[in-house]
Amino acid sequence: MRTVWIVLRYEFLYATRKRSFWFMTFLFPVLILAMSFGSSFLGDIEGDSLSEALRPQDQAQITGYVDQAGLVQELPPDVPAEVFPGFADVEQARAAVEAGEIGGYFIIEEDYLQTGAVTLVQDQFSPLSAASAGPLFEYVMNYALVGDAAEAAALVEPVGDTKLEQVQLAGASGSGQGSEGAAGAEAAAGSAETDPSFKAIADMVPFGVLFILFFVITTSSSYLLQSVSAEKENRTAEVLLVSVKPRELMLGKVLGLGAVALLQIAVWIAGSLLVLYQYVGIPDLAAVGLSGSLVAWLLAFLALGYVAYGALVAALGAMVPSQREGTQLIFIVLFPLMVPVWFNYALTSDPDGLISVALSLFPLSAPVAMLTRLAAGAVPLWQPLVALGGLAVIAYFFVLVGARLFRADTLLSTQSLRWGRLVGEFRRKPA
């Protein structure tokens, strides 16, 4: 066991002394925030509220219309003509664009009632604008069709500005707090639920959990592959095997780089708590979907997920002759973890759907998929328990496989990895 500790300590110190490790440890949360806030920002661009669209805008942001179908007899009473100007024909609208009076215009085609066809012409191409006609255009067209401003606005924004209040029933809590404490808790919960910044952060949590789990497991596994294959390639393994048993070497590397992964998670959790409490002012982490149970599930799935993939990657490093070949093959090993990332929209928008449930129960994708579902909403307790149990079984199996392949002869071999050799090495009786 002393040898395992020496290897563990060496791997941990070697990884944490690298500038690249700390660079990625502190840069990755920034990238996650940029991606999350960026997607929210893009979503706001694509789907601004009707009230925002009715405000006066710069000329370059104004979009006019040409009604070839003859549907827009007049604008809604609350829509100024300068906000959504109409033009008699395409030539006038084009001239307004060229003069810089507007940034573009809609062409309502003659067969709009049959096809719904609308053409958007802009001075500069914008894929975000092309993704949606926008609430102002929808409002004007709804008014032209129904003739009532309130009904037209309701069709654009059916729920409007909703104020959500969370109320706890008297006697439902076993905390024993008095009526004043309960009222204060209800007020805090209500304010957290209604604050737009809290909701934005809560929407980011599932994506953050998904990418964090994927990043930690894949990066730690990659470190492990680099460590094993580099020592094998530069012949360091020959020296190590004189005093260290192969399985002790493998266990020390897996545990050492696992400790590195836990350090990263600890830094990110501490940083998140600091930001949420000190700068955002969130009174309760539960208000944004974070809870102690979620962190406990995260650590459990992270530990077993890393052990499972770490054992496979360690075996891969022992079997390949060079780090380059190992890097080419690691994609196959880590492929199950990539699938939930590709289906991230299904996991966050439809956590109870067939794809989401299947990915979260499959052991090799469960570390990422199940945690994303748990962060996105309520999940029946039996599902994370089954997923965690299946992951534990598969992790134990992969540890046995890795120990069988992580031997002195494979560490010293320079043969390329082939399917026949892999099967032959696995069938060999352990020494």
N, C-alpha and C positions, 0 to 999 in steps of 0.2 A: 504493500500500500504506500510505502514511503516513495517508491519509484514513481507511482502514479501521481503523487503530490508534486514531485519535482517536475515532471512533464507538464502537469496542469499549471503550475506556477510560471514555468518558462513560457508556455503558449500565451497565458494571460498577459504577462508583462511585455512579451514581444509584440502582441497585437496592440496593446494600449499605448505603447511608446511610439507608434507610427503616427505621423501627422495626418495621414489620410484617414485614419480611424476617427480622430476627433473632428476632422473637417466634415466627414459624412455624418457623424453623430449630431453636430450642431446645424449642419446645412440641411439635412433631410427634413426636420420639422418645418423649416422655412419653405422648402419646396412643397410640402403637403399643404401648408397654409396658402401658398400662392396658387396651387392648383384648385383648392377648395374655394377660396375667395374669388379666384379668377372665374371658375365655373358659375358661381353665384352672380358675379358681375356680368358675365356674358348672358346669363339667364335674364338678368334685369334689362339688358339691352334688347334682347329678343322679345321680352314680354313686359314692357313698362306698364304701369297702371294707367287707367283712363284719365285720372286727375293730373298725372304728370304730363300726359300727351296734350292736354288742353292748355297748358301754360304757354306763354309766348316763348318762341325759340329763335335762334339765329337763322338767318336766311338759308345758310347751307344745310340746316337741319329740317327745313320746311319741305313737305312733300305735297304736291297738288294732285289734281285728278282731271281726267278727260272722260266724260260720261258718254260713251258711244251707244249705250243701251237706253239712255233717256230715263233712268230710274231716279236720279238725285234731283228732285225738283227744288229742294231747299235744304240747307244745313240744319241740324238740330239747334234750338234756341241758344244753347250754351257753347256753341262752336263758332268763334269769330271767323270771318271770311279770310283774314290774314293768316290764320293758323292752318287752314286747309283750303287753299284757293282752288277754284274751278276754272277750267279753260275750255273754250269752245271747240278746239281741235288740237291735234297733236303738234301742229306747226307752232301755235301760240305757246304751248307748254314747253316745247323744245327751245324756243326763243327765250323764255323766262329762265330756263336752266343755263343757257349760254350767257345770259346777262347777269347771272349770279343771284337772281331774285329767289330761286328755290333750288333745292338740291336734287330733286327728282319728281316724278309724277306717276300716278297709277293710270292705266288705261283700262276702263271697264268695258270689256268687249261687248259687241252687239248681242251675242248669244249667252250673256251672263246668266239669265234665268234658267237656261237649259244646261249649261256646262259649268257655271261658276268661274269662268276664265277671266283672269285679271293679269295684266302685264305691268311690271314695275320697271321704269326706266330711271337710271341714276347717272349722275355725272361721274361718280367713282363707284367701282364695283365693291359691294359689301355683302359677303355671304351671310352675315348675321341678319341683315334686313331681308334678304331673300328667304330666310327660314320662316318668316311670319309676316303677315300683312300689317300687323300692329293693331292696338286697341282703337286708335282714332278712326282708321279706315273701317274697321268692323262696326264701330258705333254709328258712323255715317250711313253705311249700307243697311244696318238694322233699322235705323230711323226711316230710311227711304222705303223700306219694305213694310214696316209695321205702323209707321206714322205717329208713334208715341215715344217721347224722349226717355221717360222713366223705364219703359219696357225695353227699349233699345239698349240702355245702359245696363239693365239687369241681364240681358243676353250676353253682354261682353264680360261682366263681372257678376256672376250669379250670387256670390256670397258677400261681396263688398268688403268693407272693413269690419271684420269679426272680432269682437272682444270676448276672449275666453277666460272664464273664471273657474278655478278649481276649488271645490268645496268638499271638506271632509265631514262625513256624517258623525254626529255626536255619539260617543261611545264606541266608534269603530276602531279607534287607536288604543293600544294597550300601553302607551307611554306614561299615562298617569298625569299628563300636564293639565293645568287648569284651563278655564275657559279663555282667559286672556292670552295664555300661551298658544292655545289652539287657534284663536283668532289671528294672532300674529303669524303663525305658521301658514294659515290659509292666505293671509295677505301677501306673504313673501312668495308662496307658490303661485298665487294669481299673477303677481307682478312679473315673476320669472316666465310664466307661460305666455304673457301678453307682450313682453319686451321683444321687439324684432331681432335685436342682437343675440338674445338667448336662443331664439328659434333658429337663426342662421348657424350658430355654433352647434346646436343639436343636430341640424341637418348634415354638418360636416363630420360628426363623430363616426358614423359607420364607415365612411370613406377613409377617414384617418386610421381607424382600427384595421381595415383591410390592407392598406398599403404598409402600415407599420409591421403587421405580422408577416406579410409577404417579404418585406425588405429584410427584417431581422433574420428570418430563417434562411433565405436564399444567400444573404451576405455572409452569415456565419458559416454556412455550408461551403461557400466559395473560399473563405479563409482556410477552412479545414482542408479542402482539396489542394489549395496552393501550398499549404504547409507540408502535407504528405508527399505530393508529387515533386516539390522543390527539393526536399531532403533525399528523395529517391534519385532524382536527376543529378544532383551534385555529389552523390555518393555518401552523404552524411548518414544515411540509414545504415550503411555497413558498420559505421563506428557505433551508432546507438544500439544496434542489435547485439553488440558484445556484452553490454551490461543491462539492457532492458528487454524484457520479453515483448513480443509483438502485440499481445493483447493488452499489456500494461501501457504500451506506447499509444495504442488506439484509444484506450479509455482515458488516458491523461489528456490527449488532444481534444477528444470530444467534450470532456468536462471543462477544460480550460477555455475553449472557445465558446462553450455554453455560458460560462461565467461572463465572458465578454458581451454576449447577447443580453444577459440580464442587466449588465451595467448600462447598456444603451437604453433599455426599457426604463430603468430607474431614472436616468437623466431626462428622458422625455416626459415621464410622468411628473417628476418634480418640476420641470419647466412648465408643463401644462398647468399644474396647480398654481404656480406662481403667477402666470399670466391671467388665469381665470379669476383668481382672488384679488390680485393687486391692481390689475389694469382693466379688466372687464367688469369687475364688481359683482360676480355671480355669488348669490348668497348660499346656494346649495348645488353641489355637483349633479344631483339628481335632476335639477332643472334643465340640464343640457344632455341628459341621457347617460351620464356617467354615474357609476355606483360602485360600492365595494365589491358586490358580487360580480360585476363585469370585469373588474381588475383581477379577481380571483380566477374566473374562467380564463382570462387572457393568459395568466401565468401558467395555468395547468396545461392549456393547449399549446402554448409556446414551448414548455419544457418537453412534453411528449413529442411534439412535432419536430423539434430540433433533434432529439435523440433518434427518431426514426430516420430523418433525412441525413443527419450527421453520420450514422452508421453506414448508410448506403454510399455516401460521398467518400468516407474513409476507405471503404472497400474499393471504390472506383479509383481513388488515388493510388492504392496499392497495386491495382491491376494494370494501370496504364504505364507506358514507359516514360512519358514526359508530361509536363504541365500543359503543354499545348494540346495534346490529344485529350487530356482530361477536361480541359475547358470546352472542347468541341462536343464532348459527350455529356457534360453535366446538364445540358438542356433537357435531355431525355429523362434524367433522374428527377429534375425539378418541374417537369411539365405539369403534373397534377396540381401544383400550387399556382400555376399560371392561369388555369381554366377559370377559377373564381374571379380573378382580376378581369378577364375578358367578359365575364357575366356579372360584373359589379352592379350594373343597372338593375338586373333582375333581383339580385340579393337585397338591394336597398329599397327598391320600389315595390317589390312583391316578395317579401321574405317568407311567406307561406306558400308560394307557388311550387310546382313540381320540380323545376330546375333548382330552385334554392334549397329545397328540402333534400333533394338527391345529392347535391354537392356538399351539403353540410353533414350528411350522414356517411358519405364515402370517406374512409379513414385518411386517405392521402390528400384530400382537399379540405377535410374538416378543420384543420387549424386556422385556415383563412376564412372559409365560408361560414362556419358556425359562429365564429366571433363577430363577423359582419352582421349576421342575422340577429344575434343577441344585442348588438348595438343599435340595430334598426328598429327593433320592437320586441314585443313579448313572444317568447318561444316556449312551447310545452317543456316542462322539466325533463321528461323522459328522453327528449331528443338530444340535448347536450350530454346527458349521462351516457346514452347509447354511443354517441359519437366519440366521447372521451374513452369509453371502454374499448371500442373498436380500434382507436388510435393507440391505446396502451398495448393491445394484443399485437398489432402490426409493428409497433416500435420494438417490442420484445423479439419478434421474429426477425426483424432487420438487424438487430444487435447480434443475434445468433449467426445470421448470414454474413454480416461484416466480420465477426470474429473468425469465421471459417475461412474467409478469403484474405484477411489481414494476417499473413504469415511471413516468415522470414524469406521463403523461396519466392513468393510473389513480390515482396518488397525489393528483392535483389534482381528480379527478372527484368530483362529489357525487351521482352516480346510485346508485340502490339495486342490490343484487346480484341479478341474475336469471340463470336458466340460459342463456337466449339470449345475454345480454351476456357471460357467462363463456366460452361457446364461441366467440363472435366475437372476444373479446380474445385468446384462446389461438391462434386461427387467424391472427391478424395477424402479419405478418412483423416480427421485431425490428428496431428502428431501428439 
